[in-house]
Amino acid sequence: MTVESPLGDSLLAAIPSLRAFAISLCGNRDRADDLVQDTLVKAWSNMDRFERGTNLNAWLFTILRNSFFSEHRKRVREVEDADGSYAAQLTTAPDQLSHLDFDDLRQALLKLPPDQREALLLVGAQGFSYEDAASICGCAVGTIKSRVNRARSRLAELLRLDTAGDLEPDGVVMAALQLAA
């Protein structure tokens, strides 16, 4: 970059004081040099925003200060993980199958008789008590209990669930989690 203007000369003249200010902010000479360079690049590329006749040094120091604090805010949230040990601890269960399971459940619910589906959704999904569900459906509490029980049994049959353990992650998911850990 060749600087052949009075404004360019002023930019170059400001470098020692910008560098001293940058060192006082970050305490590291190499980082300070990078900060000054970033400041000069930002100033040069935004020279059309500088109001001639105002204090160029104040403008440059403001750019440097804002750059420092913007970067500082970003770095505060960062976790240094040079060897990757922190990233290796981060795992999540795969969710590809959960979408398929949900679709299977939705289709199985649609195969239930409407009165059983309604009772099961009111009690199981919406969290209503048997008494409240009976009031909503206009029937006896025992009828709701019976419908919910039959709906649960039919759902388990439609979804081919033999035990409560069938609802837990399968062997493939568990193996993937073990490899990730």
C-alpha positions as CSV (number, residue, x, y, z in Angstrom):
1,M,0.0,0.0,0.0
2,T,1.5,3.3,-1.0
3,V,0.4,6.3,1.0
4,E,1.0,9.5,-0.8
5,S,-1.5,12.0,0.7
6,P,-1.5,14.3,3.7
7,L,-4.1,12.0,5.3
8,G,-1.9,8.9,4.6
9,D,1.1,10.7,6.2
10,S,-1.1,11.4,9.2
11,L,-2.0,7.7,9.5
12,L,1.6,6.7,9.4
13,A,2.6,9.4,11.9
14,A,-0.1,8.0,14.3
15,I,1.4,4.4,14.4
16,P,3.7,4.9,17.4
17,S,1.0,6.3,19.6
18,L,-1.5,3.7,18.4
19,R,1.0,1.0,19.1
20,A,1.7,2.3,22.7
21,F,-2.1,2.5,23.3
22,A,-2.6,-1.0,22.0
23,I,0.2,-2.5,24.1
24,S,-1.4,-0.8,27.2
25,L,-4.7,-2.4,26.3
26,C,-3.7,-6.0,25.6
27,G,-0.3,-6.2,27.2
28,N,1.2,-8.2,24.4
29,R,3.4,-6.6,21.7
30,D,2.5,-9.0,18.9
31,R,-1.2,-8.7,19.6
32,A,-0.8,-5.0,19.8
33,D,0.9,-4.9,16.4
34,D,-2.0,-6.9,14.9
35,L,-4.5,-4.6,16.6
36,V,-2.8,-1.5,15.1
37,Q,-2.6,-3.1,11.7
38,D,-6.4,-4.0,11.9
39,T,-7.1,-0.4,12.9
40,L,-5.2,1.1,10.0
41,V,-6.8,-1.3,7.5
42,K,-10.3,-0.3,8.9
43,A,-9.4,3.4,8.9
44,W,-8.0,3.2,5.3
45,S,-11.0,1.3,4.0
46,N,-13.4,3.7,5.7
47,M,-11.6,6.9,5.0
48,D,-14.7,8.3,3.3
49,R,-16.4,8.3,6.7
50,F,-13.7,10.4,8.3
51,E,-14.8,14.0,8.6
52,R,-12.0,16.2,7.5
53,G,-11.1,18.9,10.0
54,T,-11.8,16.7,13.0
55,N,-9.2,14.9,15.1
56,L,-7.8,12.0,13.1
57,N,-6.0,10.5,16.2
58,A,-9.2,10.5,18.2
59,W,-10.9,8.7,15.3
60,L,-8.1,6.1,15.0
61,F,-8.0,5.5,18.8
62,T,-11.7,5.0,18.8
63,I,-11.4,2.4,16.0
64,L,-8.6,0.7,17.9
65,R,-10.4,0.7,21.2
66,N,-13.7,-0.6,19.6
67,S,-11.8,-3.4,17.8
68,F,-10.0,-4.4,21.0
69,F,-13.2,-4.6,23.0
70,S,-15.2,-6.3,20.2
71,E,-12.5,-9.0,20.0
72,H,-12.3,-9.2,23.8
73,R,-16.1,-9.9,24.0
74,K,-15.7,-12.7,21.5
75,R,-12.7,-14.3,23.2
76,V,-14.5,-14.3,26.6
77,R,-16.9,-16.8,25.2
78,E,-14.2,-19.0,23.6
79,V,-12.8,-22.0,25.2
80,E,-9.2,-22.9,24.4
81,D,-9.0,-26.5,23.3
82,A,-5.7,-26.9,21.5
83,D,-5.6,-30.7,22.0
84,G,-9.3,-31.2,21.3
85,S,-10.0,-32.8,24.7
86,Y,-12.9,-30.5,25.4
87,A,-14.5,-31.0,22.0
88,A,-14.1,-34.8,22.5
89,Q,-16.3,-34.6,25.6
90,L,-19.2,-32.9,23.8
91,T,-21.7,-35.5,22.5
92,T,-25.3,-35.6,21.6
93,A,-27.5,-38.6,20.9
94,P,-28.2,-39.0,17.2
95,D,-31.7,-37.7,16.4
96,Q,-32.2,-39.2,13.0
97,L,-34.3,-42.1,14.3
98,S,-36.4,-39.9,16.6
99,H,-38.1,-38.3,13.6
100,L,-38.9,-41.8,12.3
101,D,-40.2,-42.9,15.7
102,F,-42.4,-39.8,16.0
103,D,-43.8,-40.5,12.5
104,D,-44.5,-44.1,13.6
105,L,-46.3,-42.9,16.7
106,R,-48.4,-40.4,14.8
107,Q,-49.5,-43.1,12.3
108,A,-50.2,-45.6,15.1
109,L,-52.3,-43.0,16.9
110,L,-54.4,-42.5,13.8
111,K,-55.2,-46.2,13.8
112,L,-56.8,-46.0,17.2
113,P,-60.5,-45.6,17.5
114,P,-61.4,-41.9,17.9
115,D,-62.7,-42.3,21.5
116,Q,-59.5,-44.1,22.6
117,R,-57.2,-41.7,20.8
118,E,-59.1,-38.8,22.4
119,A,-58.8,-40.3,25.9
120,L,-55.2,-41.1,25.5
121,L,-54.3,-37.7,24.2
122,L,-56.2,-35.9,27.0
123,V,-54.6,-37.9,29.8
124,G,-51.2,-38.9,28.3
125,A,-50.3,-35.9,26.2
126,Q,-52.3,-33.0,27.7
127,G,-51.8,-34.1,31.3
128,F,-55.5,-33.9,32.3
129,S,-56.6,-36.0,35.2
130,Y,-59.0,-38.9,34.5
131,E,-61.8,-36.9,36.2
132,D,-61.1,-33.8,34.0
133,A,-60.9,-36.0,30.8
134,A,-64.2,-37.7,31.8
135,S,-65.8,-34.3,32.2
136,I,-64.5,-33.1,28.8
137,C,-65.7,-36.3,27.1
138,G,-69.0,-36.4,28.9
139,C,-68.6,-40.0,30.2
140,A,-67.7,-41.8,33.5
141,V,-64.2,-41.8,34.9
142,G,-64.1,-45.6,34.6
143,T,-64.8,-45.3,30.9
144,I,-61.9,-42.9,30.4
145,K,-59.6,-45.3,32.4
146,S,-60.7,-48.2,30.2
147,R,-60.2,-46.2,27.0
148,V,-56.8,-45.1,28.0
149,N,-55.7,-48.6,29.0
150,R,-57.0,-50.1,25.7
151,A,-55.4,-47.2,23.7
152,R,-52.0,-47.8,25.4
153,S,-52.2,-51.6,24.8
154,R,-53.1,-51.1,21.2
155,L,-50.3,-48.5,20.7
156,A,-47.8,-50.9,22.2
157,E,-49.0,-53.6,19.8
158,L,-48.9,-51.3,16.8
159,L,-45.5,-50.0,17.6
160,R,-44.3,-53.6,18.5
161,L,-43.2,-52.6,22.0
162,D,-42.9,-55.6,24.3
163,T,-41.4,-53.9,27.4
164,A,-40.7,-50.4,28.7
165,G,-37.1,-51.0,27.7
166,D,-38.1,-50.8,24.0
167,L,-38.6,-47.1,24.5
168,E,-34.9,-46.6,25.4
169,P,-32.1,-46.0,22.8
170,D,-31.3,-49.1,20.8
171,G,-28.0,-50.8,20.5
172,V,-26.8,-48.8,17.5
173,V,-27.5,-45.5,19.3
174,M,-25.7,-46.8,22.5
175,A,-22.7,-47.9,20.5
176,A,-22.4,-44.6,18.8
177,L,-22.6,-42.8,22.2
178,Q,-19.9,-45.1,23.5
179,L,-17.6,-44.3,20.5
180,A,-18.2,-40.6,21.0
181,A,-17.3,-40.7,24.7
